[in-house]
Amino acid sequence: MIQMSIIIALSMSITPIVCEWLKIPKKLRAWISLLIIIILNISNSLLFGDHHIFEAMKAGIEEGVIAVGLYSTGKNTIQYINTKKK
């Protein structure tokens, strides 16, 4: 299996490319990064591991939240929503 640190590094490098392509605001990029981490970890489990999708999803969420920073992600999302309302 691929180590989680490699998955996180891949996600962090793929995120700006995906966000530019989908035109996602910078304040919401952490959510895309978290989603990519979860998807890559599930794929890792299916291709190289034990095929436990639920456990791979759980580990992806746990490690992804740590990697993107839960507090700053929530703060950025609230700031983005507040600027859109004005």
C-alpha positions as a Markdown table, in Angstrom:
| # | Residue | x | y | z |
|---|---|---|---|---|
| 1 | Met | 0.0 | 0.0 | 0.0 |
| 2 | Ile | 1.0 | 3.6 | -0.6 |
| 3 | Gln | 1.8 | 5.6 | 2.5 |
| 4 | Met | -0.6 | 8.2 | 3.6 |
| 5 | Ser | 2.1 | 10.9 | 3.5 |
| 6 | Ile | 2.5 | 10.3 | -0.3 |
| 7 | Ile | -1.3 | 10.4 | -0.8 |
| 8 | Ile | -1.4 | 13.8 | 1.1 |
| 9 | Ala | 1.4 | 15.1 | -1.0 |
| 10 | Leu | -0.2 | 14.0 | -4.2 |
| 11 | Ser | -3.5 | 15.6 | -3.1 |
| 12 | Met | -1.8 | 18.9 | -2.2 |
| 13 | Ser | -0.2 | 19.1 | -5.6 |
| 14 | Ile | -3.3 | 18.0 | -7.6 |
| 15 | Thr | -5.7 | 20.4 | -5.7 |
| 16 | Pro | -4.6 | 23.7 | -7.4 |
| 17 | Ile | -4.8 | 22.1 | -10.9 |
| 18 | Val | -8.3 | 20.7 | -10.2 |
| 19 | Cys | -9.5 | 23.9 | -8.6 |
| 20 | Glu | -8.3 | 26.1 | -11.5 |
| 21 | Trp | -10.0 | 23.7 | -14.0 |
| 22 | Leu | -13.3 | 23.7 | -12.0 |
| 23 | Lys | -12.9 | 27.5 | -11.1 |
| 24 | Ile | -13.3 | 26.9 | -7.4 |
| 25 | Pro | -12.5 | 29.9 | -5.2 |
| 26 | Lys | -9.3 | 29.7 | -3.1 |
| 27 | Lys | -11.2 | 29.9 | 0.1 |
| 28 | Leu | -12.9 | 26.5 | -0.7 |
| 29 | Arg | -9.8 | 24.6 | -2.0 |
| 30 | Ala | -9.3 | 22.8 | 1.3 |
| 31 | Trp | -12.6 | 20.9 | 0.8 |
| 32 | Ile | -11.4 | 19.7 | -2.6 |
| 33 | Ser | -8.1 | 18.7 | -1.2 |
| 34 | Leu | -9.9 | 16.7 | 1.5 |
| 35 | Leu | -12.1 | 15.0 | -1.1 |
| 36 | Ile | -9.1 | 14.1 | -3.2 |
| 37 | Ile | -7.3 | 12.6 | -0.2 |
| 38 | Ile | -10.4 | 10.4 | 0.5 |
| 39 | Ile | -10.7 | 9.3 | -3.1 |
| 40 | Leu | -7.0 | 8.5 | -3.4 |
| 41 | Asn | -7.0 | 6.5 | -0.1 |
| 42 | Ile | -10.0 | 4.5 | -1.2 |
| 43 | Ser | -8.3 | 3.8 | -4.6 |
| 44 | Asn | -5.2 | 2.9 | -2.7 |
| 45 | Ser | -7.1 | 0.4 | -0.6 |
| 46 | Leu | -8.9 | -1.1 | -3.6 |
| 47 | Leu | -5.7 | -1.4 | -5.8 |
| 48 | Phe | -3.0 | -2.3 | -3.3 |
| 49 | Gly | -4.7 | -3.1 | 0.0 |
| 50 | Asp | -7.4 | -5.1 | 1.7 |
| 51 | His | -10.4 | -3.7 | -0.1 |
| 52 | His | -12.0 | -2.3 | 3.0 |
| 53 | Ile | -13.6 | 0.8 | 1.5 |
| 54 | Phe | -15.3 | 2.1 | 4.7 |
| 55 | Glu | -12.0 | 1.9 | 6.7 |
| 56 | Ala | -10.1 | 3.6 | 3.8 |
| 57 | Met | -12.7 | 6.4 | 3.8 |
| 58 | Lys | -12.5 | 6.8 | 7.5 |
| 59 | Ala | -8.7 | 7.0 | 7.4 |
| 60 | Gly | -8.8 | 9.4 | 4.5 |
| 61 | Ile | -11.1 | 11.7 | 6.4 |
| 62 | Glu | -9.0 | 11.5 | 9.6 |
| 63 | Glu | -5.7 | 12.2 | 7.8 |
| 64 | Gly | -7.3 | 14.7 | 5.4 |
| 65 | Val | -8.7 | 16.8 | 8.1 |
| 66 | Ile | -5.4 | 16.9 | 9.9 |
| 67 | Ala | -3.6 | 17.8 | 6.6 |
| 68 | Val | -5.9 | 20.6 | 5.5 |
| 69 | Gly | -6.5 | 22.0 | 8.9 |
| 70 | Leu | -10.1 | 21.8 | 10.1 |
| 71 | Tyr | -10.2 | 25.2 | 11.8 |
| 72 | Ser | -8.8 | 27.2 | 8.9 |
| 73 | Thr | -11.1 | 25.3 | 6.4 |
| 74 | Gly | -14.2 | 26.2 | 8.4 |
| 75 | Lys | -13.0 | 29.8 | 8.9 |
| 76 | Asn | -12.3 | 30.2 | 5.2 |
| 77 | Thr | -15.6 | 28.7 | 4.2 |
| 78 | Ile | -17.5 | 31.1 | 6.5 |
| 79 | Gln | -15.5 | 34.1 | 5.2 |
| 80 | Tyr | -16.3 | 33.1 | 1.6 |
| 81 | Ile | -20.1 | 32.7 | 2.4 |
| 82 | Asn | -20.1 | 36.0 | 4.1 |
| 83 | Thr | -18.5 | 37.8 | 1.2 |
| 84 | Lys | -20.9 | 36.3 | -1.2 |
| 85 | Lys | -23.9 | 37.5 | 0.8 |
| 86 | Lys | -22.7 | 41.2 | 0.6 |
